[in-house]
Amino acid sequence: MKTATLDDLMALNDQFMALVEAGVPVDAGLGMDAAASLEKINATVARRVSRGESLSESLEDDEHDVPDAYRCLVQLGIHSGNVGTAWDESNLLAETVDSSRYAVRSALFYPILVCAVAYVGLIGFCLYFVPTLEEFYRDLRIPPGSGLRALQFVRNTMPYWIVLPPLALLLLAAWWFRTRSRGAMSNGRVARVLAWVPGISRAISQQRYASFSESLATLLERGVSLEESLDLAAGVSGDAGLNQGACALVAGLEQGQMPPDDSAAARRFPPFLRWSLWHSEATIGRVPALRMAARVYRHSAERRAERLRIVAPIVACVLIGGGVTLLYGLMLFIPVVQMLRSLAS
């Protein structure tokens, strides 16, 4: 596909837009409005091709109209001879992000339901339980304890906080429908948000390592130089650490030497990938080692994603649902226990 034309790119973008509209997750750095981004890319590339530049050169956009992730994906397809390979790598990474997002969303369903029931119960506490408890304290001539005073504070501030949970749900629903109508939130942004959730960041990173390894092996197999292959594969992966490591490694190779495997550049790569780059050439070969690394990291990412689908609902129920239920029970029993203790003393 070294002789790919502008028409080929336009057809590719049409196919890509069809995938986005069909809901297929693809990570190409196009943002939420993929259609507008693709139109802008088509116009930029067409203008530069009309000036006599090749398709590959036109994608090297200095005006930042072509996102780096998209550019690297198309360049990978041009050099490898099969654009479908590039989209497959993007789709696998996006599927990991999408699966993680679904697992987190599913895990939060039951805790949100528990919080909604507790919210309704708290209103009932303020309207019925607190006045009844106050009458008990007055009839028994017992000074209010800390538990009752806390409930009184909640009851007195009810006009201020009662509208907050429904308003938050309405805003969340409006945001969700708005993002769905404009297209799903970009996977890059979702990945950055999900990276704060323990376990998810590791699965996403391992899928990025797999994408880097597979892309690098494909490019080297097609005869692309190691320096250019590292740059493109790092861009396809979208991993900041791999990008920094690849840049440092390319800088060393351009000076005529491979940095040592204990250098700062080498430590940017995970251990197995580091071995594939530095030491595999003398054994099974760099390309087979990279493909082996891609399989290992991809299987590891899939196992972590599977564990997440099982563990996330349990953890969310215990931490959020259990915490709300415990707080709900304490609000009920602490004032009663304090009243009984006062009567016994």
Secondary structure as a PSIPRED ss2 file (coil, helix, strand):
# PSIPRED VFORMAT (PSIPRED V4.0)

   1 M C   1.000  0.000  0.000
   2 K C   1.000  0.000  0.000
   3 T C   1.000  0.000  0.000
   4 A C   1.000  0.000  0.000
   5 T C   1.000  0.000  0.000
   6 L H   0.000  1.000  0.000
   7 D H   0.000  1.000  0.000
   8 D H   0.000  1.000  0.000
   9 L H   0.000  1.000  0.000
  10 M H   0.000  1.000  0.000
  11 A H   0.000  1.000  0.000
  12 L H   0.000  1.000  0.000
  13 N H   0.000  1.000  0.000
  14 D H   0.000  1.000  0.000
  15 Q H   0.000  1.000  0.000
  16 F H   0.000  1.000  0.000
  17 M H   0.000  1.000  0.000
  18 A H   0.000  1.000  0.000
  19 L H   0.000  1.000  0.000
  20 V H   0.000  1.000  0.000
  21 E H   0.000  1.000  0.000
  22 A C   1.000  0.000  0.000
  23 G C   1.000  0.000  0.000
  24 V C   1.000  0.000  0.000
  25 P C   1.000  0.000  0.000
  26 V C   1.000  0.000  0.000
  27 D C   1.000  0.000  0.000
  28 A C   1.000  0.000  0.000
  29 G C   1.000  0.000  0.000
  30 L C   1.000  0.000  0.000
  31 G C   1.000  0.000  0.000
  32 M C   1.000  0.000  0.000
  33 D C   1.000  0.000  0.000
  34 A H   0.000  1.000  0.000
  35 A H   0.000  1.000  0.000
  36 A H   0.000  1.000  0.000
  37 S H   0.000  1.000  0.000
  38 L H   0.000  1.000  0.000
  39 E H   0.000  1.000  0.000
  40 K H   0.000  1.000  0.000
  41 I H   0.000  1.000  0.000
  42 N H   0.000  1.000  0.000
  43 A H   0.000  1.000  0.000
  44 T H   0.000  1.000  0.000
  45 V H   0.000  1.000  0.000
  46 A H   0.000  1.000  0.000
  47 R H   0.000  1.000  0.000
  48 R H   0.000  1.000  0.000
  49 V H   0.000  1.000  0.000
  50 S H   0.000  1.000  0.000
  51 R C   1.000  0.000  0.000
  52 G C   1.000  0.000  0.000
  53 E C   1.000  0.000  0.000
  54 S C   1.000  0.000  0.000
  55 L H   0.000  1.000  0.000
  56 S H   0.000  1.000  0.000
  57 E H   0.000  1.000  0.000
  58 S H   0.000  1.000  0.000
  59 L H   0.000  1.000  0.000
  60 E C   1.000  0.000  0.000
  61 D C   1.000  0.000  0.000
  62 D C   1.000  0.000  0.000
  63 E C   1.000  0.000  0.000
  64 H C   1.000  0.000  0.000
  65 D C   1.000  0.000  0.000
  66 V C   1.000  0.000  0.000
  67 P C   1.000  0.000  0.000
  68 D H   0.000  1.000  0.000
  69 A H   0.000  1.000  0.000
  70 Y H   0.000  1.000  0.000
  71 R H   0.000  1.000  0.000
  72 C H   0.000  1.000  0.000
  73 L H   0.000  1.000  0.000
  74 V H   0.000  1.000  0.000
  75 Q H   0.000  1.000  0.000
  76 L H   0.000  1.000  0.000
  77 G H   0.000  1.000  0.000
  78 I H   0.000  1.000  0.000
  79 H H   0.000  1.000  0.000
  80 S H   0.000  1.000  0.000
  81 G C   1.000  0.000  0.000
  82 N C   1.000  0.000  0.000
  83 V H   0.000  1.000  0.000
  84 G H   0.000  1.000  0.000
  85 T H   0.000  1.000  0.000
  86 A H   0.000  1.000  0.000
  87 W H   0.000  1.000  0.000
  88 D H   0.000  1.000  0.000
  89 E H   0.000  1.000  0.000
  90 S H   0.000  1.000  0.000
  91 N H   0.000  1.000  0.000
  92 L H   0.000  1.000  0.000
  93 L H   0.000  1.000  0.000
  94 A H   0.000  1.000  0.000
  95 E H   0.000  1.000  0.000
  96 T H   0.000  1.000  0.000
  97 V H   0.000  1.000  0.000
  98 D H   0.000  1.000  0.000
  99 S H   0.000  1.000  0.000
 100 S H   0.000  1.000  0.000
 101 R H   0.000  1.000  0.000
 102 Y H   0.000  1.000  0.000
 103 A H   0.000  1.000  0.000
 104 V H   0.000  1.000  0.000
 105 R H   0.000  1.000  0.000
 106 S H   0.000  1.000  0.000
 107 A H   0.000  1.000  0.000
 108 L C   1.000  0.000  0.000
 109 F H   0.000  1.000  0.000
 110 Y H   0.000  1.000  0.000
 111 P H   0.000  1.000  0.000
 112 I H   0.000  1.000  0.000
 113 L H   0.000  1.000  0.000
 114 V H   0.000  1.000  0.000
 115 C H   0.000  1.000  0.000
 116 A H   0.000  1.000  0.000
 117 V H   0.000  1.000  0.000
 118 A H   0.000  1.000  0.000
 119 Y H   0.000  1.000  0.000
 120 V H   0.000  1.000  0.000
 121 G H   0.000  1.000  0.000
 122 L H   0.000  1.000  0.000
 123 I H   0.000  1.000  0.000
 124 G H   0.000  1.000  0.000
 125 F H   0.000  1.000  0.000
 126 C H   0.000  1.000  0.000
 127 L H   0.000  1.000  0.000
 128 Y H   0.000  1.000  0.000
 129 F H   0.000  1.000  0.000
 130 V H   0.000  1.000  0.000
 131 P H   0.000  1.000  0.000
 132 T H   0.000  1.000  0.000
 133 L H   0.000  1.000  0.000
 134 E H   0.000  1.000  0.000
 135 E H   0.000  1.000  0.000
 136 F H   0.000  1.000  0.000
 137 Y H   0.000  1.000  0.000
 138 R H   0.000  1.000  0.000
 139 D H   0.000  1.000  0.000
 140 L C   1.000  0.000  0.000
 141 R C   1.000  0.000  0.000
 142 I C   1.000  0.000  0.000
 143 P C   1.000  0.000  0.000
 144 P C   1.000  0.000  0.000
 145 G C   1.000  0.000  0.000
 146 S H   0.000  1.000  0.000
 147 G H   0.000  1.000  0.000
 148 L H   0.000  1.000  0.000
 149 R H   0.000  1.000  0.000
 150 A H   0.000  1.000  0.000
 151 L H   0.000  1.000  0.000
 152 Q H   0.000  1.000  0.000
 153 F H   0.000  1.000  0.000
 154 V H   0.000  1.000  0.000
 155 R H   0.000  1.000  0.000
 156 N H   0.000  1.000  0.000
 157 T C   1.000  0.000  0.000
 158 M H   0.000  1.000  0.000
 159 P H   0.000  1.000  0.000
 160 Y H   0.000  1.000  0.000
 161 W H   0.000  1.000  0.000
 162 I C   1.000  0.000  0.000
 163 V C   1.000  0.000  0.000
 164 L H   0.000  1.000  0.000
 165 P H   0.000  1.000  0.000
 166 P H   0.000  1.000  0.000
 167 L H   0.000  1.000  0.000
 168 A H   0.000  1.000  0.000
 169 L H   0.000  1.000  0.000
 170 L H   0.000  1.000  0.000
 171 L H   0.000  1.000  0.000
 172 L H   0.000  1.000  0.000
 173 A H   0.000  1.000  0.000
 174 A H   0.000  1.000  0.000
 175 W H   0.000  1.000  0.000
 176 W H   0.000  1.000  0.000
 177 F H   0.000  1.000  0.000
 178 R H   0.000  1.000  0.000
 179 T H   0.000  1.000  0.000
 180 R H   0.000  1.000  0.000
 181 S H   0.000  1.000  0.000
 182 R H   0.000  1.000  0.000
 183 G C   1.000  0.000  0.000
 184 A C   1.000  0.000  0.000
 185 M C   1.000  0.000  0.000
 186 S C   1.000  0.000  0.000
 187 N H   0.000  1.000  0.000
 188 G H   0.000  1.000  0.000
 189 R H   0.000  1.000  0.000
 190 V H   0.000  1.000  0.000
 191 A H   0.000  1.000  0.000
 192 R H   0.000  1.000  0.000
 193 V H   0.000  1.000  0.000
 194 L H   0.000  1.000  0.000
 195 A C   1.000  0.000  0.000
 196 W C   1.000  0.000  0.000
 197 V C   1.000  0.000  0.000
 198 P C   1.000  0.000  0.000
 199 G C   1.000  0.000  0.000
 200 I H   0.000  1.000  0.000
 201 S H   0.000  1.000  0.000
 202 R H   0.000  1.000  0.000
 203 A H   0.000  1.000  0.000
 204 I H   0.000  1.000  0.000
 205 S H   0.000  1.000  0.000
 206 Q H   0.000  1.000  0.000
 207 Q H   0.000  1.000  0.000
 208 R H   0.000  1.000  0.000
 209 Y H   0.000  1.000  0.000
 210 A H   0.000  1.000  0.000
 211 S H   0.000  1.000  0.000
 212 F H   0.000  1.000  0.000
 213 S H   0.000  1.000  0.000
 214 E H   0.000  1.000  0.000
 215 S H   0.000  1.000  0.000
 216 L H   0.000  1.000  0.000
 217 A H   0.000  1.000  0.000
 218 T H   0.000  1.000  0.000
 219 L H   0.000  1.000  0.000
 220 L H   0.000  1.000  0.000
 221 E H   0.000  1.000  0.000
 222 R C   1.000  0.000  0.000
 223 G C   1.000  0.000  0.000
 224 V C   1.000  0.000  0.000
 225 S C   1.000  0.000  0.000
 226 L H   0.000  1.000  0.000
 227 E H   0.000  1.000  0.000
 228 E H   0.000  1.000  0.000
 229 S H   0.000  1.000  0.000
 230 L H   0.000  1.000  0.000
 231 D H   0.000  1.000  0.000
 232 L H   0.000  1.000  0.000
 233 A H   0.000  1.000  0.000
 234 A H   0.000  1.000  0.000
 235 G H   0.000  1.000  0.000
 236 V H   0.000  1.000  0.000
 237 S H   0.000  1.000  0.000
 238 G C   1.000  0.000  0.000
 239 D C   1.000  0.000  0.000
 240 A H   0.000  1.000  0.000
 241 G H   0.000  1.000  0.000
 242 L H   0.000  1.000  0.000
 243 N H   0.000  1.000  0.000
 244 Q H   0.000  1.000  0.000
 245 G H   0.000  1.000  0.000
 246 A H   0.000  1.000  0.000
 247 C H   0.000  1.000  0.000
 248 A H   0.000  1.000  0.000
 249 L H   0.000  1.000  0.000
 250 V H   0.000  1.000  0.000
 251 A H   0.000  1.000  0.000
 252 G H   0.000  1.000  0.000
 253 L H   0.000  1.000  0.000
 254 E H   0.000  1.000  0.000
 255 Q C   1.000  0.000  0.000
 256 G C   1.000  0.000  0.000
 257 Q C   1.000  0.000  0.000
 258 M C   1.000  0.000  0.000
 259 P C   1.000  0.000  0.000
 260 P C   1.000  0.000  0.000
 261 D C   1.000  0.000  0.000
 262 D C   1.000  0.000  0.000
 263 S C   1.000  0.000  0.000
 264 A C   1.000  0.000  0.000
 265 A C   1.000  0.000  0.000
 266 A H   0.000  1.000  0.000
 267 R H   0.000  1.000  0.000
 268 R H   0.000  1.000  0.000
 269 F C   1.000  0.000  0.000
 270 P C   1.000  0.000  0.000
 271 P H   0.000  1.000  0.000
 272 F H   0.000  1.000  0.000
 273 L H   0.000  1.000  0.000
 274 R H   0.000  1.000  0.000
 275 W H   0.000  1.000  0.000
 276 S H   0.000  1.000  0.000
 277 L H   0.000  1.000  0.000
 278 W H   0.000  1.000  0.000
 279 H C   1.000  0.000  0.000
 280 S H   0.000  1.000  0.000
 281 E H   0.000  1.000  0.000
 282 A H   0.000  1.000  0.000
 283 T C   1.000  0.000  0.000
 284 I C   1.000  0.000  0.000
 285 G C   1.000  0.000  0.000
 286 R H   0.000  1.000  0.000
 287 V H   0.000  1.000  0.000
 288 P H   0.000  1.000  0.000
 289 A H   0.000  1.000  0.000
 290 L H   0.000  1.000  0.000
 291 R H   0.000  1.000  0.000
 292 M H   0.000  1.000  0.000
 293 A H   0.000  1.000  0.000
 294 A H   0.000  1.000  0.000
 295 R H   0.000  1.000  0.000
 296 V H   0.000  1.000  0.000
 297 Y H   0.000  1.000  0.000
 298 R H   0.000  1.000  0.000
 299 H H   0.000  1.000  0.000
 300 S H   0.000  1.000  0.000
 301 A H   0.000  1.000  0.000
 302 E H   0.000  1.000  0.000
 303 R H   0.000  1.000  0.000
 304 R H   0.000  1.000  0.000
 305 A H   0.000  1.000  0.000
 306 E H   0.000  1.000  0.000
 307 R H   0.000  1.000  0.000
 308 L H   0.000  1.000  0.000
 309 R H   0.000  1.000  0.000
 310 I H   0.000  1.000  0.000
 311 V H   0.000  1.000  0.000
 312 A H   0.000  1.000  0.000
 313 P H   0.000  1.000  0.000
 314 I H   0.000  1.000  0.000
 315 V H   0.000  1.000  0.000
 316 A H   0.000  1.000  0.000
 317 C H   0.000  1.000  0.000
 318 V H   0.000  1.000  0.000
 319 L H   0.000  1.000  0.000
 320 I H   0.000  1.000  0.000
 321 G H   0.000  1.000  0.000
 322 G H   0.000  1.000  0.000
 323 G H   0.000  1.000  0.000
 324 V H   0.000  1.000  0.000
 325 T H   0.000  1.000  0.000
 326 L H   0.000  1.000  0.000
 327 L H   0.000  1.000  0.000
 328 Y H   0.000  1.000  0.000
 329 G H   0.000  1.000  0.000
 330 L H   0.000  1.000  0.000
 331 M H   0.000  1.000  0.000
 332 L H   0.000  1.000  0.000
 333 F H   0.000  1.000  0.000
 334 I H   0.000  1.000  0.000
 335 P H   0.000  1.000  0.000
 336 V H   0.000  1.000  0.000
 337 V H   0.000  1.000  0.000
 338 Q H   0.000  1.000  0.000
 339 M H   0.000  1.000  0.000
 340 L H   0.000  1.000  0.000
 341 R H   0.000  1.000  0.000
 342 S H   0.000  1.000  0.000
 343 L H   0.000  1.000  0.000
 344 A H   0.000  1.000  0.000
 345 S C   1.000  0.000  0.000
